[in-house]
């Protein structure tokens, strides 16, 4: 309980008035909780970001733009990010073979890459909702022009003491955001069942992108069948080799592999302290052994020569 209380002390409440709907003509006060953004993994924009908890379910970027314009004036707010909008699993147009060979792919020209991105975006299925709703207690991250904008919002939130000073949620939005209610559900029904021409056009673009990527993957696999890698091996891909590797290529790759193995072996020699200690100990033993052998050899020569007698 104490930990939860300490966590809430980091936030500043920002009260907004929710306008009454026709079915329940009573105003309500909604509490937003704001603080400086401090994620576990820092980013360059943290100093000018504001973490907002308990956002209203019908939140949009337009709503927050009008809200912060009401608090600190226009020009301070830049954008807002809703983490809930991130898809858990994104679709891909890559064939299975293209995914396996993605690491060997060459970079395309900027204009060609831009056109491919447009085609892939057009190949996506159309959305089925005109406006996103969020669960109660969801959060968002607002980005301001500079750090001063964050300070102004935090100061303005502390000055809101009386309900008459609370900003009205959605005031000034107008037609800038898609409507909710029956119109929202009607738009959802229409977007869920698009016309045959829209579906046909999307499928045509999708298979155009898919076939192009499949051709690129086949060409890349064919090129890799003729190129030995850094270890001297040739990538085995579906379809087999188009032609045997040349003998000089194989010999050159083998020689490079042996040189790398020898270099790695030399680098690992005397790498650890115990290896150096054992090496010195072996050298000392070998030196003592040679000394004893030389000592015995000298003694044998003395005995063989006998006692020296000078001539009289």
C-alpha positions in Angstrom: 0.0 0.0 0.0 2.9 2.3 0.9 4.5 1.6 -2.4 1.3 2.4 -4.4 1.0 5.7 -2.4 4.7 6.6 -3.2 4.1 5.8 -6.9 1.1 8.2 -7.0 3.0 11.0 -5.4 5.2 11.2 -8.6 2.1 12.2 -10.6 0.2 15.5 -10.8 -3.6 15.3 -11.3 -5.0 17.2 -14.3 -8.8 17.5 -14.0 -11.0 17.9 -17.1 -14.7 18.2 -17.4 -16.5 15.6 -19.5 -19.4 17.2 -21.3 -22.8 15.5 -20.6 -24.2 13.2 -23.3 -27.9 13.4 -24.3 -28.7 10.2 -22.5 -27.3 11.4 -19.1 -27.2 15.3 -18.9 -24.8 15.5 -16.0 -21.2 16.8 -16.1 -18.5 14.6 -14.7 -14.9 15.3 -13.7 -12.2 13.0 -15.2 -8.7 12.9 -13.6 -5.7 12.6 -15.8 -2.4 11.9 -14.0 0.7 13.4 -15.6 4.5 13.4 -14.9 7.7 13.7 -16.8 8.4 10.7 -19.0 11.1 8.4 -17.5 11.1 5.1 -19.3 13.4 2.2 -18.4 15.3 2.7 -21.7 16.1 6.4 -22.1 15.5 8.2 -25.4 16.6 11.6 -26.7 13.1 13.0 -26.4 12.5 12.1 -22.7 13.2 15.7 -21.5 10.4 17.1 -23.6 7.9 14.2 -23.1 5.0 13.9 -20.7 3.6 10.6 -19.5 -0.2 10.7 -19.2 -2.1 8.0 -17.3 -5.9 7.3 -17.1 -6.7 8.9 -20.5 -10.4 9.1 -21.5 -11.6 6.2 -23.7 -12.3 8.5 -26.7 -8.9 10.2 -26.7 -7.4 11.4 -30.0 -4.5 13.6 -30.9 -6.9 16.4 -31.7 -8.4 16.2 -28.2 -5.0 16.6 -26.5 -3.9 19.3 -28.9 -6.9 21.4 -28.0 -6.5 20.6 -24.3 -2.8 21.7 -24.1 -3.6 24.7 -26.3 -6.2 25.7 -23.7 -3.6 25.2 -20.9 -0.3 26.6 -22.3 -1.2 28.1 -25.6 -0.8 27.0 -29.2 2.6 25.9 -30.6 3.8 23.9 -27.6 2.3 20.5 -28.4 3.8 18.4 -31.2 2.3 14.9 -31.1 1.1 12.1 -28.9 1.8 8.4 -28.9 -0.7 5.7 -27.7 1.3 2.5 -26.8 -1.9 0.5 -27.2 -1.9 1.3 -31.0 1.2 -0.9 -31.5 0.2 -4.1 -33.1 1.3 -7.3 -31.3 2.0 -9.1 -34.5 2.4 -7.4 -37.8 1.8 -9.0 -41.1 4.6 -9.5 -43.6 4.6 -9.8 -47.4 7.9 -11.8 -47.3 7.9 -15.3 -48.7 9.5 -18.0 -46.5 12.6 -18.2 -48.6 13.0 -14.4 -48.6 12.9 -14.4 -44.8 15.7 -16.9 -44.6 17.9 -15.0 -47.0 17.1 -11.5 -45.7 20.6 -11.1 -44.1 22.3 -11.4 -47.6 20.1 -8.9 -49.3 21.7 -5.8 -51.0 20.4 -2.3 -50.3 18.3 -0.8 -53.1 18.3 2.7 -54.5 16.3 5.3 -52.5 13.6 5.9 -55.2 13.2 2.2 -55.8 12.9 1.5 -52.1 10.4 4.3 -51.6 8.2 2.9 -54.4 8.4 -0.6 -52.8 7.3 0.9 -49.4 4.3 2.5 -51.1 3.3 -0.8 -52.7 3.6 -2.6 -49.4 1.5 0.0 -47.7 -1.2 -0.3 -50.4 -1.2 -4.1 -50.0 -2.4 -3.8 -46.4 -6.0 -4.6 -45.7 -8.1 -1.4 -45.2 -9.0 -0.5 -41.5 -12.3 -1.5 -40.1 -12.7 1.3 -37.5 -12.8 5.0 -38.2 -11.7 5.8 -34.6 -9.9 3.9 -31.9 -11.3 3.6 -28.4 -9.1 2.8 -25.3 -9.6 0.8 -22.2 -10.1 2.6 -18.9 -6.8 3.4 -17.3 -4.8 3.4 -20.5 -1.8 5.7 -20.9 -0.2 7.9 -23.6 3.1 9.9 -24.1 2.8 13.5 -25.3 5.7 15.1 -27.1 6.2 18.9 -26.8 8.4 21.3 -28.8 10.9 21.7 -25.9 11.3 21.0 -22.2 9.8 24.3 -21.3 6.4 23.1 -22.7 6.4 20.2 -20.2 7.2 22.6 -17.3 4.3 24.9 -18.3 1.8 22.0 -18.4 2.9 20.7 -15.0 2.6 24.3 -13.5 -0.8 24.8 -15.2 -2.2 21.5 -13.8 -1.2 22.6 -10.2 -3.1 25.9 -10.7 -6.4 24.2 -11.4 -8.1 24.4 -8.0 -11.8 25.1 -8.8 -14.1 23.2 -11.1 -14.9 26.4 -13.0 -11.2 26.5 -14.1 -11.2 22.9 -15.4 -10.8 22.6 -19.2 -13.7 20.9 -21.0 -12.7 17.7 -22.7 -13.4 17.8 -26.5 -14.1 21.6 -26.6 -13.1 23.0 -29.9 -12.6 19.5 -31.6 -15.8 19.8 -33.7 -15.5 17.8 -37.0 -11.7 17.3 -36.7 -12.3 13.8 -35.1 -14.6 11.1 -36.5 -17.9 11.0 -34.6 -18.9 8.2 -32.1 -22.2 6.6 -31.3 -24.5 5.2 -34.1 -22.5 7.0 -36.8 -19.3 5.3 -35.6 -21.0 1.8 -35.7 -22.5 2.6 -39.1 -19.0 3.6 -40.5 -17.6 0.4 -39.0 -20.2 -1.7 -40.8 -19.4 0.0 -44.1 -15.6 -0.4 -43.6 -15.9 -4.0 -42.6 -17.6 -4.9 -46.0 -15.8 -2.9 -48.6 -16.7 -3.1 -52.3 -15.4 -5.9 -54.5 -13.3 -3.4 -56.5 -11.5 -2.4 -53.3 -10.8 -6.0 -52.3 -9.7 -6.9 -55.8 -7.3 -4.0 -56.0 -5.8 -4.8 -52.6 -5.3 -8.4 -53.6 -3.7 -7.5 -56.9 -1.2 -5.2 -55.2 -0.5 -7.8 -52.5 0.3 -10.6 -55.0 2.4 -8.2 -57.1 4.5 -7.4 -54.0 4.7 -11.1 -53.0 5.7 -12.3 -56.5 8.4 -9.6 -56.7 9.9 -10.6 -53.4 9.8 -14.2 -54.4 11.7 -13.5 -57.6 14.3 -11.4 -55.7 14.7 -14.3 -53.2 15.2 -16.8 -56.0 17.8 -14.6 -57.7 19.6 -14.1 -54.4 19.6 -17.9 -53.7 21.0 -18.6 -57.1 23.8 -16.1 -56.5 24.7 -17.6 -53.1 25.0 -21.1 -54.6 28.2 -19.9 -56.4 29.8 -18.0 -53.5 31.7 -19.7 -50.7 31.3 -18.1 -47.4 34.1 -17.0 -45.0 34.6 -20.5 -43.8 35.0 -22.0 -47.3 31.5 -23.5 -47.4 28.9 -22.9 -50.1 25.3 -22.2 -49.0 23.0 -25.0 -49.8 19.6 -23.6 -50.9 16.5 -25.1 -52.4 17.1 -26.2 -56.0 20.7 -27.5 -55.7 23.9 -26.1 -57.2 23.6 -24.8 -60.8 27.2 -25.8 -61.4 30.2 -27.3 -59.5 32.5 -25.0 -57.7 35.8 -24.3 -59.5 38.9 -26.0 -58.0 40.9 -22.9 -57.5 38.0 -21.3 -55.6 37.8 -24.3 -53.3 41.6 -24.4 -52.7 41.7 -20.7 -52.0 38.8 -21.0 -49.6 40.4 -24.0 -47.9 43.7 -22.1 -47.5 41.9 -19.1 -45.9 40.1 -21.4 -43.5 43.4 -23.0 -42.4 45.0 -19.6 -41.9 42.1 -18.5 -39.8 42.3 -21.6 -37.7 46.1 -21.2 -37.2 45.6 -17.5 -36.3 42.9 -18.4 -33.8 45.1 -21.1 -32.3 48.1 -18.6 -31.9 45.9 -16.0 -30.3 44.7 -18.5 -27.7 48.2 -19.5 -26.8 49.4 -17.8 -23.5 46.0 -16.3 -23.2 45.4 -17.4 -19.7 47.7 -16.8 -16.7 47.9 -20.5 -15.8 49.1 -21.3 -19.4 52.0 -18.8 -19.0 52.9 -20.3 -15.6 52.9 -23.9 -16.9 55.0 -22.8 -19.9 57.7 -21.2 -17.6 57.7 -24.3 -15.4 58.2 -26.6 -18.4 61.1 -24.4 -19.6 62.8 -24.6 -16.2 62.5 -28.4 -16.1 63.9 -28.6 -19.6 66.9 -26.3 -18.7 67.7 -28.4 -15.5 67.5 -31.6 -17.6 70.0 -30.2 -20.1 72.3 -29.0 -17.3 72.3 -32.5 -15.8 73.1 -34.1 -19.1 75.9 -31.7 -19.8 77.3 -32.3 -16.3 77.4 -36.1 -16.9 79.0 -35.6 -20.3 81.8 -33.5 -18.8 82.4 -36.1 -16.0 82.6 -38.9 -18.5 85.2 -36.9 -20.6 87.3 -36.4 -17.5 87.3 -40.1 -16.6 88.2 -41.1 -20.1 91.1 -38.7 -20.4 92.6 -39.9 -17.1 95.1 -38.1 -14.9 97.3 -35.6 -16.6 101.1 -36.3 -16.2 103.5 -33.6 -17.4 106.7 -34.8 -19.1 109.9 -34.5 -17.1 
